[in-house]
Amino acid sequence: MSEYDYDLFVIGAGSGGVRAARLAAALGKRVGIAEEYRIGGTCVIRGCVPKKLLVYASRYGGEIEDARKFGWDYEDLQFDWPTLIHNVHREVDRLNGAYTRTLENAGVDRFLTRATVDGPHGVRLADREAPISADYILIATGGSPSMPDVPGKEHLISSNECFQLEALPDSIVVIGAGYIGMEFASIFAGLGVAVTVLHRGEQVLRGFDMDLRDGLAEAMRDRGVDLHMNADIAAVEKDGGGYRVALKDGSSVCASLVMAATGRAPNTKGLGLEDAGVELGRNGNVVVDEYSKSSVDSIYAAGDVSDRVALTPVAIREGTAFVETVFEGRPTVMDYTFIPTAVFTEPEIGTVGLTEEEARKKYREVDIYKSSFRPMRATISGRDETVLIKIVVDAATEKVLGVHLLGPDAAEIAQMAAISLKLGVTKPQLDSTMALHPSIAEELVTMRQKWTPPEPIKGSDAAA
Ligand code: FAD
């Protein structure tokens, strides 16, 4: 019999924590888990799931307009935010229940309270005196929005509050043009809100392929979203019934609501980690090795709190790898290559592998295949939309290094492309694959023409 109360105690019942707890319990381990908000974590309660439901809602308006040209006719169309948000909450509640039952059925002890670390094998719960001991502790506390430190920051909301709004605002300023900022800008625009995006950088979506960044910015502007780049916030103040966002260049923007989407920080504050000897990184993240082990042998970390790749499937895989390593005697190193990613804007982005910029830094010669076209449905709907598909190839080996898509179903296509990239697909193998016609994805196997950058413009001919 172990000297500890539990073989494993997990702090945080989100994507990574629930998976690790369930798998360890299935191996017969004695497992406890603490959750201070709601079981399911960010993804289920105030991230991927409710967001994607809002994305669906935001697309119907445009689709109904498209449908008219296809012969459908409707009168008296109305959108009702309370109905939407009520139904979203109902689904979140259902998932919260499903995750809770999963833990219950696996025999995991659940503590709905805040937990902190008390030494290498100790956990303290906020609602009880007696400490709990565990052979291993898994920190799976995720992350929280980091808000800009400007005067008037108390007026800002984050993505968390977007899911709780009682009414849809007339106008909104979104600060930050990372994927969360762009997704919410797109959701609000689709629901008829006047949207302004203020971003400190040169272009939206830092880290994505430049063609996608440019393409999305242009498409969002065409949809009426007011995108301001190189915009540095100075302050936020109340202005009548709404708010005024003052910029450092002296200009200002007014809106009914101001949302900050300026990054997320790992939840490690006040967790007792430093006192237990756990090393934290610059962003407050738990520093871990390739097996997710912290600087203390009995304390591991999985998911956003370790600040590796902040996505749900990655957190889940890290939780799984932790259990394989620690409880199954199968040390498992995580593989972070070819993680497909989506941005659920309108139009949508789906991407996997290296961007052109990354590939050019890493490989001597890179071939680019690019196709930009009007999707078939736009020929009748008249919608002003362009699909962009781009393939990045290592010229020496012909291996496909990256696939980047902007347009309908880009996320679904990127998931399928990820399988072939993971298996090491080459451009000739793509070319030998039969096309599925008519589809957008067929372009992936029919592009033959290498893209060549335009000749640099020389001398006075430039104006000609
Ligand atoms: P979390 O899921 O955040 O779970 C951590 C849990 O720990 C939380 O429930 C928290 O309440 C709890 N906790 C924290 N501290 C304590 C404590 N001291 N004691 C007890 N409990 C504690 N990812 C995707 O893959 N696709 C998407 O489309 C996507 N969309 C997103 C949209 C938004 C708006 C946001 C915010 C995130 C999105 N993500 C998306 C990211 C994804 O949600 C996270 O990567 C994922 O949830 C990380 O899982 P985790 O287990 O690390 O942490």
Residues whose N, C-alpha, C, O or C-beta is under 5 A from the ligand:
A	BS01	FAD	I11 G12 A13 G14 S15 G16 G17 A34 E35 E36 Y37 R38 G40 G41 T42 C43 R46 G47 C48 K51 T113 R114 A115 A140 T141 G142 G143 S159 I180 N267 A302 G303 D304 V305 A310 L311 T312 P313 A315
